[in-house]
Amino acid sequence: INADGSLTPLTGSPMTIPGIGSMGSAVVDPSGRFLYVPQIYFPGNVGQYQILAYSINSANGQLTPVSGSPFPTGNSATGSLLISPNGAFLYAWGSNGPPAIIQTYTIHSDGSLSLSASSTISGATNLVLDHSSRFAYLETNGNLVNGYSVNSTTGALSPLTTAPVTAVPAPDVVSGAAVVQK
């Protein structure tokens, strides 16, 4: 990013990521060291999902695959990713039909991932975590926001005992959520 806000392409950009069929939104971990990209399907092999992981060279921005990448997500569609603010967990979800499966991965120091928890939640559309990484809020396609506690060891989500909050009256649709800390 230049001083005037304009962008200058990196040397070798755009970078070809082999085997991509369709991708969801990419995310960078809080340290800025790793990039994660959900691959929605392989060309000609629909139903295969994985997460591509890359280390980011801090000097020139070049991407290098993390050892073990790509990381398969099984039959769970993975189009959305979120990294916890503390950088410990990556959450992956998508919808290949209700209910949605939210998979939690531990992010290791080398950027590799290992599955640590999985939750099946009907209608999951958007997930956010508070700044402490202790609470998660999940927006559903039923216009509800549900609260969850986050297990500090596994990243697993456990429903809070409070009732869901109706975000907006039907037939309006919730289109995003954010957690703001003062």
Number of C-alpha atoms within 10 A of each C-alpha: 8 7 6 6 7 7 9 9 8 11 10 8 10 8 10 8 11 6 10 14 14 13 19 15 13 17 18 19 20 13 9 13 17 22 19 25 22 29 27 24 20 16 11 8 9 10 13 18 24 24 22 23 26 22 21 18 13 10 6 9 13 15 17 13 18 20 14 12 16 20 19 19 20 11 12 22 24 31 23 23 24 22 23 22 18 13 18 19 26 23 22 24 26 24 18 14 11 12 14 21 23 25 23 25 23 21 20 12 10 12 21 22 24 15 18 16 16 18 15 13 14 15 20 23 21 21 23 21 22 15 14 12 20 17 18 24 23 19 25 22 14 19 21 21 22 21 23 18 18 20 14 12 10 16 24 20 22 14 15 15 10 9 11 16 12 15 17 13 11 10 8 10 14 20 11 10 16 11 10 7 7 2
